[in-house]
């Protein structure tokens, strides 16, 4: 039934709370492909872009991409999914839009993500990214509530 799982991560401890769930689902359902995805916000969306200029913004984005790639490689090696092909992807843009675009363009069958990441509690029930993905995704979404993460991290 499931052939490709997407696990969006924003490099926060809260987002990483989904990893045990993702591993369990991938193993139990014998999902052949697992994709770890991090979305970097575009420098055009950052207020500092106006102040630093395009060259410095591009340099900052390149550094952020290297950090994100190293982070995903570390997560990938620690995940311990021998039965699945685990790949990593770093994209730039609006997080919810990029996640939804990736789901659609890459035939994702299931998404596993946390309800809050580094953006903190900006909504009463769900983080804004998780809420947008939940409302618009054609793929089933396994959503780990932030309270579960907070209890495990505290």
GIPE-V954359 format. One record per residue. N is the residue number from 1. SS is DSSP state (H for helix, E for strand, - for the rest). NEAR is the number of other C-alpha atoms within 12 Angstrom. Layout:
n:N ss:SS near:NEAR
n:N ss:SS near:NEAR
//
This chain:
n:1 ss:- near:15
n:2 ss:- near:23
n:3 ss:- near:24
n:4 ss:E near:33
n:5 ss:E near:43
n:6 ss:E near:47
n:7 ss:E near:49
n:8 ss:E near:50
n:9 ss:- near:43
n:10 ss:- near:40
n:11 ss:- near:34
n:12 ss:- near:28
n:13 ss:H near:26
n:14 ss:H near:33
n:15 ss:H near:40
n:16 ss:H near:41
n:17 ss:- near:35
n:18 ss:- near:39
n:19 ss:H near:39
n:20 ss:H near:24
n:21 ss:H near:28
n:22 ss:H near:41
n:23 ss:H near:35
n:24 ss:H near:21
n:25 ss:H near:29
n:26 ss:H near:36
n:27 ss:H near:25
n:28 ss:H near:16
n:29 ss:- near:22
n:30 ss:- near:22
n:31 ss:- near:28
n:32 ss:- near:26
n:33 ss:E near:32
n:34 ss:E near:41
n:35 ss:E near:42
n:36 ss:E near:43
n:37 ss:E near:41
n:38 ss:E near:41
n:39 ss:E near:34
n:40 ss:E near:34
n:41 ss:- near:26
n:42 ss:- near:26
n:43 ss:H near:27
n:44 ss:H near:22
n:45 ss:H near:16
n:46 ss:- near:19
n:47 ss:- near:13
n:48 ss:- near:15
n:49 ss:H near:20
n:50 ss:H near:14
n:51 ss:H near:13
n:52 ss:H near:16
n:53 ss:- near:16
n:54 ss:H near:17
n:55 ss:H near:14
n:56 ss:H near:17
n:57 ss:H near:23
n:58 ss:H near:18
n:59 ss:H near:16
n:60 ss:H near:23
n:61 ss:H near:27
n:62 ss:H near:20
n:63 ss:H near:15
n:64 ss:H near:25
n:65 ss:H near:27
n:66 ss:H near:19
n:67 ss:H near:20
n:68 ss:H near:29
n:69 ss:H near:27
n:70 ss:H near:19
n:71 ss:H near:26
n:72 ss:H near:32
n:73 ss:H near:23
n:74 ss:H near:19
n:75 ss:H near:34
n:76 ss:H near:29
n:77 ss:H near:17
n:78 ss:H near:16
n:79 ss:H near:30
n:80 ss:- near:20
n:81 ss:- near:28
n:82 ss:- near:18
n:83 ss:- near:19
n:84 ss:- near:27
n:85 ss:E near:25
n:86 ss:E near:31
n:87 ss:E near:27
n:88 ss:E near:29
n:89 ss:E near:31
n:90 ss:E near:35
n:91 ss:E near:30
n:92 ss:E near:27
n:93 ss:- near:22
n:94 ss:- near:24
n:95 ss:H near:32
n:96 ss:H near:32
n:97 ss:H near:28
n:98 ss:H near:28
n:99 ss:H near:43
n:100 ss:H near:34
n:101 ss:H near:25
n:102 ss:H near:36
n:103 ss:H near:31
n:104 ss:H near:21
n:105 ss:H near:15
n:106 ss:- near:22
n:107 ss:- near:23
n:108 ss:- near:32
n:109 ss:- near:30
n:110 ss:E near:36
n:111 ss:E near:42
n:112 ss:E near:42
n:113 ss:E near:44
n:114 ss:E near:44
n:115 ss:- near:41
n:116 ss:- near:37
n:117 ss:- near:36
n:118 ss:- near:22
n:119 ss:- near:22
n:120 ss:- near:24
n:121 ss:- near:20
n:122 ss:- near:17
n:123 ss:- near:17
n:124 ss:- near:13
n:125 ss:- near:19
n:126 ss:- near:26
n:127 ss:- near:30
n:128 ss:H near:25
n:129 ss:H near:36
n:130 ss:H near:41
n:131 ss:H near:28
n:132 ss:H near:22
n:133 ss:H near:36
n:134 ss:H near:29
n:135 ss:H near:17
n:136 ss:H near:19
n:137 ss:- near:30
n:138 ss:- near:22
n:139 ss:- near:29
n:140 ss:E near:24
n:141 ss:E near:31
n:142 ss:E near:26
n:143 ss:E near:35
n:144 ss:E near:31
n:145 ss:- near:29
n:146 ss:H near:33
n:147 ss:H near:23
n:148 ss:H near:21
n:149 ss:H near:26
n:150 ss:H near:22
n:151 ss:H near:12
n:152 ss:H near:15
n:153 ss:H near:14
n:154 ss:- near:9
//
